[in-house]
Amino acid sequence: MIREWLDANPIGIEDGLRHDKWCAMMWPRLRLLHELLAEDGSLWVTLDDNEAQRGKLILDEVFGEHCFVTNIVWQARYSVSNDTDVSLSHNHILVYSKHKDTWKKLRNELPRDETQAKQYSNNDDDPKGPWRAIPWDAPNVRENLSYPITTPSGAVRFPPRGRCWSREEAKWKEIVAAGLDYYGQNGDGAPSYKRYLEDAGTVVPTTWWPHTNSGHTDEASKELAAFNLDVPFQTPKPLRLLEKILTIATRPDSVVLDSFAGSGTTGHAVLSLNKRDGGNRRFILVQLDEENGKANADNLTAERVRRVINGYDFTGTQKTQFLRERLNWRAIEKAGDLVDKVQGIENLHGHEYDRITKQVKDGELIVTGERRVSISSSGEFVIRPLPDVTRASGSKQRRFARQLRASLTYCSFATQRTEMWRCRPMAMALGPFSKLASTT
Ligand SMILES: C[S@@+](CC[C@H](N)C(=O)[O-])C[C@H]1O[C@@H](n2cnc3c(N)ncnc32)[C@H](O)[C@@H]1O
């Protein structure tokens, strides 16, 4: 029904009802994803600024407000667009779980990244290696946590005004006995203790995901270009982003469902994580066949996964599409802006590619970077088909949902591309991919 309605009502960028139509498209899909999600699983939704707030309201309604875990801000772009008022740097990742308290206990922490490790140093040549001073004082005023501490120089310290020590005196004495107490470089500053990098372990995920440790869209385009699929696709996600999400949200036996799979980054990331930790995560990728026949489940999503699975040696021309813009009257009126944009691309990326091509095809201007590359990887995989529920009745689909119990579902949207969501029911493009071995 929704498909017929959307087909009869093409959605343009100036359509006053575009947000209502987006909500109408999302509602049944998120309801279905909620049904498919395991009781201890989580849903991760990447949205840009166009629909993030509406996405949050729909998700609050579908899951219940109490199931909202967080809104992660991912720095998707590091470059600045000079042709706009405020250059967009981030995307939102909305996270929901069916039972927030249980999920909190199940979710994983992240390995310490380079920036976090740099907070540790070794300015006193400690044989245990890099360390950092953790202050002993904490907020609050508590009488039993306000005991005196004597520094090596003999000065007596109490907690700063309005604060107390973080633990009881007995704990501090253990720290002193272990030789971990520290009072600043002069030896008579505020009490703190040494925490060594080698004992620091993993870190709790935060809501700020900079491109330095979560990847960016440029990197994602390059990763996809390495497969030389010759299928234009503008909105891939970087492998590092998906690996990070999977690290937090999955166990080695999890089932991962990406219902808007695009270039199949999620499948690639599952395979890569399985390889790293010997896990047996399985994945289901859903991708609709775009009507123009360009990016579809078989020639894009499945093909990338196939190549990761079989390994790929590639020597040839790698192409990255930087711009694809319809040349309508509006674009012609603002031709100067378009030329500036193309020149900006040439300035920014010219040195990374052998050449930047500009082509007008089927009423669109396409700007592509091309370079010769040589890549090699290998792997060993078996693809096991899942039951085809595309033509199944409602009750059969519900049975499948119960069997599936996905541990994590992920969807990502670039909502300014309105044509993307003039789409068919999700189940029509259910992909038959499941991992049994490991690769990449
Ligand atoms: C932003 S892209 C996803 C990018 C993906 N995470 C990647 O790394 O390539 C969204 C994708 O969802 C697809 N799509 C849109 N509506 C869909 C639907 N109803 N069912 C399945 N896929 C859909 C679009 O064709 C597009 O490929």
The ligand as a Gaussian input file, in Angstrom:
#p B3LYP/6-31G(d) Opt

LIG

0 1
 C       22.844000       5.299000       3.330000
 S       22.744000       3.866000       2.397000
 C       23.480000       2.665000       3.431000
 C       24.953000       2.669000       3.378000
 C       25.565000       1.434000       3.933000
 N       25.582000       1.437000       5.383000
 C       26.997000       1.298000       3.388000
 O       27.945000       1.289000       4.164000
 O       27.113000       1.238000       2.191000
 C       21.047000       3.368000       2.478000
 C       20.731000       2.215000       1.551000
 O       19.424000       1.754000       1.852000
 C       18.798000       1.352000       0.646000
 N       17.351000       1.348000       0.881000
 C       16.499000       2.377000       0.871000
 N       15.249000       1.954000       1.177000
 C       15.335000       0.625000       1.406000
 C       14.413000      -0.382000       1.771000
 N       13.146000      -0.102000       1.953000
 N       14.854000      -1.658000       1.918000
 C       16.147000      -1.934000       1.757000
 N       17.070000      -1.042000       1.404000
 C       16.668000       0.232000       1.233000
 C       19.284000       2.352000      -0.375000
 O       19.218000       1.810000      -1.676000
 C       20.748000       2.540000       0.071000
 O       21.554000       1.633000      -0.593000

